[in-house]
Amino acid sequence: MRLGSLKLVFVMLCCVVAGAGMVQLAFAQAPKYVSPPAKANVSLGSTAITIDYCAPSAHGRTIFGGLVPYGEVWRTGANAATTMTTTGDLQIGDLKVPAGTYTLYSVPTASGWTLVVNKQTKQWGTVYDKSQDLGRVRMAAGSTAAPVETFVIGFDKTMGQTTELHLKWAGVDASVQITAVK
């Protein structure tokens, strides 16, 4: 190779290395809000319920009435849609839910919550089709003893065929009773 060609190769390599450094710097400066996958499971006799979701964190932000607007359908988590799979028929509040897989949305308001059970699955969390709703159920809205940094879906007070589904984040604890139907 000639000296001129070597200089050109050297300059090109320097540009590539500098460009890579700029990309790393840009990513290092951006906040890294990661919403990891999470799962909630419960067994009600022979009926198994599994909820798959991604768990966002507050990071000092105002959550309900801020990041999650009041009165609008929320994906109930982050990233892909939150899914619930049940191996048996359920009664969620006053809604009958046949065995199968569903997407869970919610509608938080300052005065209460609504759980939305939707028949559409495998979509991104912000893709909501109201015509696919199986139904909606009012949830009891309470508060947590301390603010919850990372969103959590869980089951509590499980006895026999009955449990409570809880959605907890920031200072909110929204819940609804679930019963396995024989």
N, C-alpha and C positions, 0 to 999 in steps of 0.2 A: 504494500500500500504506500501511497505517496503521503508526504507530510500533510498536505492540504486535506486529504481524505481522513487522516487520523484526527486532525483538528475538528473536522465536521462531526465525526463519530463522538468525540469527546464532548463537544457542545451539545449534541443531541442527548447523550446520556445525562449530562448535567441538568438539562431541561426536564427530562423524565423524573429524575430524583427530586428536583425542586418541586415539580408538579405533585408528586406523591406526598411530599411533605406538606404542601398546601392543603391537599385533600385531608390528610390526617389532622391538620390543625383545624380545619373547618368542622370535622366530626368531633374533635375534642372540645370545641367551644359550644356545640349544640347540646341542650339538655338531653340526657338519655333516660327518657321515661319508658321503661319496659313494663309491659303488662303480661306477666308470665301465665301460662296455662295452669288451671286449677280444676279440681274435681270435688264434688260432694256426692256421697253415697249413703243410702240407707236401705235396710231390708224391713219390710212390713209383712211378716209371715213369709209366704212364698213369693211375694212381689218385691222385686228389686228396682230401686229408682237411682239413676245416675244423672248428675248434672255436670256438663262440661262447659267451662267458661274461661275467660281470661280476666285476671285480677289487676285492675288499675290501682294506682296509689294517688293520694291527695297531693303530695308535694307542696303543701302550703296553700293550695288553691281552694276557693269556695266551690264546693261540689254541687249540692242541690240548690237550684235557683241561680247557679253560676255556670260551671262546666256542664252540668246536666240541667237544662232548663225545666222549670215547672210546667206541667200541663202538656208536655210533649212525650211521644213514645221514645223510650230509651232502650238501647240494646241489652241492658242489664249485665254490664261488664264492659269489655273492650274487644277490639279486633273482630274476629269472626263471631257470628251469632251464637248466643248461649243456647245449648241444646239440653233437653231433658228426655231421657229414655226410661220408659217404665215397662216392665215385663207383665204387668197385670193392670186391670182397670182401676182407676182412681176416682176419688171425689176430692176435688180441690176447692175448698170453700163450698159454694153451691154449684160448681161446674163439674159435670161428668166428663172424665177423660179416659178414652179407651186405651188399651195397651198400644205402645208405639213410640215414635220419636217425634218431638215437637221443638219449636223454638220458643224461648221465654223472653218476652219483652216486659217492660213495666212503664207505668206512667206515674211519676212522682208529682205530688202537689204539696203545697205548704200545709194542707189540712188532712192529707191521706194519700194512699197509694192504691194503684190498680195493677194486678198481674195480668198479663196478656199471654194466652196460650195459643200459638200460631202453628198451623199445619205445614207451612213452608219450611224446608230445612236445607242445609248445606249452602246457605248464602252468607255474604258478608254481613256483619252486625247492623249496618245502617240501611240495609235493603229490607224494607218492611212493606208487606202487602196486606192491608186491612181485610181484603176479601178472603184471605186465607185464615182469619181468626177462627179458632174453635170456640173461643169465648173469653170473657174477661171476668175477673174476680176482685172484689174489694179486699185490701189487706189492712190489717191493724198496723198503725204507724206509731212507734214508740221511739224512745231514745236509748242510746247505749250509755253505760256507766262512764265511759271515757271515749274520746274520739277514736275512731277506727281508721288507721292510716291507709291500709290496703283493703279494698273491697273483698268481702267474703260472703259466699252462699253456704248455708249449712242447715242441718236438721237438729232439732232440739225437742225435748220432752217426748221421745219415742217410746211408745208402750203398745205392744201387740200390733194391731193393724193401723195405728194412728201415730202421726208425727206432726211437727210444725216446721214449715219451710221458713227460713230467715234470710233476709238480705240486709247486710250490715255494712255501712260505710259512713265516714265522717261521724256524726253523732246520731245517725238514724238506724233504727232497727224495724224493718217492715216484715210482717209475718202473716202466714195463712196456714190453716189446718189442712192436712192431707190425710185421707183415709183410704186404705186398700179395700176395694169392693170385691166381695166373693161372688 
